Amino acid sequence: MAKKNALGRGLDALITFNDGETQGSSSISEVELDKIVPNPDQPRRAFDEEGLRELSASIKSIGVIQPVTLRKLDDDTYQIIAGERRYRASQMAGLSSIPAYIKTADNDEMMEMALIENIQREDLNSIEIALAYQNLIDTLSLTQEQLSERVGKKRATVTNYLRLLKLPAEVQMGVKNKKIDMGHARALITMNDPVAQLSLYNLILEEGLSVRKVESMVKDYDEGAPIQQLKDVGSRKPKTGKSTSRQQSPDDFDALKQHLSAYFQTDVQFSYNKRGKGKITIPFDSPEDLERIIVMFDKMQK
């Protein structure tokens, strides 16, 4: 039987133990909340209060869709491996118990599962994902190929995220704070010159350059154009005339894509033809993530 792709199957499908079997996941148990304690090594320390309230409201309405994952410490205590947001939101919703998978795991496995849970289910920005990937590589002595198999992502995807950590710190902060998006960052990476990267980064902020424009400028730079010339090109105003709006439409789509991606906190995708007709795709990583997006749509209708 062909091996299924790990994407979208959840944490339990991603984690295997040394004996080749996933332990404790054959049935779901109902565990009292007062018997559950958080994992002190949870990679994510800050939890968005607004997001917790939205998730709590959803849980009150339809219950917990995805069980949390716990390990048993003793007869009366369970420690969270994955699902601390669901645990906290369930407390806010006034639940007394929560559905859970019970697993057997040592400390190293706990760290790995917590990190992968963090990557798979939280709304992380690109730099946080890159740091989580690097942490897994360093902690578990993994190659990029092994990491890609562990997290269910393509090797190229993992590599692209890790390359972000080679950017100057100021640019990394720009990605983290959503001043520029992943497309801008990927273009800057190819320059391999920190001074040029910072110069073009600042120009992106000043001029509001689209990803397509930055890619074109990086190509000119690679072909020998000095950074000052790139500034001149970036600052050049478009010609006036009837065709201006049509020529600018790809940039307009890029700007709208960036705006929607920032609003929904996910990588919104656009496809369109020359007449401007197309579709918008809003991806989600888990049932919880879908609930979050639905709540945002509900708010827009009020």
C-alpha angles and dihedrals in degrees: 000000000000116000111252122235111261093222114114096002096109133239096297091061092049099052124071128169132224094274090056095248132104105235127217098006101103093095140020122242129199108233126190112245093227089062093056124089127187122250108257089210094056104143093215110070102170122063120192108242094208091052091049091052091050092049090046091054090050091050091050089053104041106004130237108324099185116044118231119242118237140174121216114242097177139330094293105029135069126182123215116247096170134000108048091148090055090046093051093043090050089053089051089049090055097245118158096203140017135207111256146174112229116215138179110230138155123223095271091051089047090055092048094049093046091051093047091046088053092052097042103043112022126084095247125170120234095265093050090051090049091050091048090051091049090048091054091049093049097041098045099029092238129166118230089254092054091046092051089054092047095052097035096241131126116264090240091055092053091047093050092053094047091050089062088071089066092064120100113275092248091056091047089054089050090056092045092050092044094243087131129015134233092269092058091047093050090053093049092050092064092061093073090199117103094201093051091043092054092045093052092041090057090047090054089055093045098045102027090234119194122237090250091053092049091049089053092049092049089052089053089049092051088052091056106273110147118239091248089060089052089055090052091050092047092050095048112115119230118256116260120240144096094294096054097093093048092048090051096047096095089054089048090053090049091051092049091047091052091048094050092043090054092046097049093034092229137093101273112200129212131197122180143156131230092277091056095251115137147106141270122227121199109192124203131197103210144358088270091053090051090051090052092053093046090052089053091052090049090054091051091056094054 
